[in-house]
Amino acid sequence: MRKETSIVLAALTASALMLGGCGEPKAAKEARLKGIEQVKSGDYASAVESFELALKEADGVVNAFELDILKYRGEAEFMLEDYTAAAHTYAVLADVDEKEPEYLYYKAASEAMSGDPDTAAETYAKAKEAVKSEEKTAAGAGIAVSSIADAYRTAGNYDKAVEFCEAAINSGISGPGIYNQMGLCMMAAERFDEAISYFEQGIAMGGSEESRQMMYNVGAVYETRGDFAKALETFRSYVAEYGSTPELEKEITFLESR
């Protein structure tokens, strides 16, 4: 699983309506509840099947019950890394529930994860337009930015990745994932001081998974620039906080010999 997916849609899950489905067929309600339990247990493939059954058994009227199922299905598809399917689900949600720009942000993230950052950037722009008059940034904006930047960076378009992240930061959208992408781009450009600065800013924001990634990245930057003492110090701190791996122990042994 790509590291960015670990983020992922906790906010959307939390916002999903916990509905009893009044008036909905029993089979639909049971399939929905089964799917939710499968999402919680990490069985995303089975969850998608359960949500499909729930929609099939529902009364056919698109209401809060069906929207709730679609939210969970989108999350399951995303976590399953079926990003094309996730983008489709979020497109349906955006069409049906236009007042929620977060669906467009998650659609943009899905498109980026599927390797289409240009289309994702267009979707992201639509989401930004939908929330331009709101004081609070809609959920999903941060993951959309980091996913799009990651897709551009993976394709070797570092300038576009940096440009996208900087525009987001300047507009008030932030998050550890965005600073991680900035740091990775600076690292690729051998702008090591800037890379460390971005990683450290991201670490300061918290978020266990992103912080773990960025602390490791800081160690890698120090090693790449030849500052073996700082690299060793960083990796030792990493082990103390997050634990070790055989590969990391090998790296530490190498650094200790320098």
Secondary structure as UniProt FT lines:
FT   HELIX           3..6
FT   TURN            7..9
FT   HELIX           10..15
FT   TURN            22..23
FT   HELIX           26..41
FT   HELIX           44..57
FT   HELIX           64..79
FT   TURN            80..81
FT   HELIX           83..96
FT   TURN            98..99
FT   HELIX           102..113
FT   TURN            114..115
FT   HELIX           117..130
FT   TURN            131..133
FT   TURN            139..140
FT   HELIX           141..154
FT   TURN            155..156
FT   HELIX           158..170
FT   TURN            171..172
FT   HELIX           176..188
FT   TURN            189..190
FT   HELIX           192..204
FT   HELIX           208..224
FT   TURN            225..226
FT   HELIX           228..242
FT   HELIX           246..256
//
